Amino acid sequence: MGSEREQLIEILSSVRPDVNFEEEEALIDDEILSSFDIIAMVSEINVQYGIEIRVDDLLPENFNNVDAILQLIERMENE
């Protein structure tokens, strides 16, 4: 799982290099990411993972930290 996590952190860091995605646990709750950041990240994730994150999935709990985003990706891959 480590390499998948690292790949995701690379994608997220390409959008927001100033954020420590390893450490942050409240990316949305602490208003670290803007809606524009989320859209850019979702676009990158959709392309990289060949999935389609839907508007219904754009919930704070799905994007608060790397593990939550990974869980979302896994759910999308299994659908």
Order of alpha helices (4+ residues) and beta strands (2+ residues): alpha-alpha-alpha-alpha
